Amino acid sequence: MTTLAKTTENNAKVKALKKIAETKWTGTTIHTNLDACLTGINLDSTNSGWYKPSASRIDGLTGIFMINQDGSIFCEARVIKISEKEYKIEYMTMAGWNEFENLFHQFMDEN
């Protein structure tokens, strides 16, 4: 299992994600378990096809985030647990992504 790397980049991502409004996430894809969601999200990532994705809850953030093979946060998507058999994938909207990118670069420049 890959663990969340303690890097300047991940710290800036978390700081930026905390500023993205809940209204800037959207999603309707529902799976019966977290692994199925992570497999779907992994298809949009730059991880290898052999990587079995792992996930993490991050203090101050809503949802569960996939951890990339290199230990970085895949911040474009998150998983929301609805019930024991329902997990929803939500993706950041374009407006949310633009805001995130600006904040991320701002926080990286501060370090």
N, C-alpha and C positions, 0 to 999 in steps of 0.2 A: 504494500500500500504506500502510495506517495503521500508525503506530508507537506503541509503548507510551508514553503521556504520563508524564512525571516529576512526579507530583502527590502531595500529602499523602494523598489518597484511595487512590491506587494503592499507595502505600507501606504504608498501614494494611491494605489487602486482602492484600497479599503476606505481611505479618507475621501476620495472622490465619490465612491459608491454611496457613502453615507449622505451625500448631498443631493442624490438623485431622487426626485419625488416618486412615490408609489404609483402615481398616475402615468409615469413614463416607462412602465413595464406592461406587457400584454402577452397573453398566451391562452391557447385553448387545447393544446395537446395534452391529453391525460393518459398516463400509464398506470399499471397496477402495482408497480414497485419503483423504488429509487434507482436500482440498477438499470432498468429499462430506460428511464429518463437520462441517466448518465451516458448510456450507450448512444442514444439519439443525439445528445449534445456533443458527444465526442466526434460524431461525423462532421460537425462544423469546425472542428479544431484542427490544429497542426500536429496533433499527437499521432503516433504511429498506429496502424491498424491493429497492432498486437497489444496496445496499451489497454489495460483494464482500469477504467477511470475510478478515482476515489473522490470523495466529497468531504466538505467541511461546513459546519455552521460557523459563522464569524460574528463575534460580539458586535452588537449595534446594527447588524444587517438582517433584513427579512429574508428568509429562505435558506436554501442549501446550495452552495456553489461547488462546481467541479474544480478539482485541482489538476492542473496539467501535469504531464509527465516530468517536466522540469521543476515542479514545485510552485509554479506561478498560478494565480487565480484566473480561471476562465470567467471573465466578468460580464460577458455579453448575454449570458443566460443564467437563470436560477431555477430551482425546483421548490415548489410550494407543496407541502404535505396537506392534503385536504382531509383524508381519512386513512385508515389502515390499508385500504386497497385503492386509493386514488392519490396520485402525485401529478401535479401540473407543471409543465415547463413554461416559464415566462421568459420572453426576450425583451431586451431594452429597445424602446422605440428609437427611431432615427433622431428625434429631438433629444431624447435622453442620452443617446450615444454621443452626439455632438457636444452636449454639456459635459458629459463624462470626460471626453478627450481633452477639452479645454481645462477642466479641473485637474485631471491627471498630470498634464504637462506643467501646470502652475505649481502643483505640489512637488513634482520632480525637480523643478527649478529651485525650490526653496531648500532642497537638501544639498 
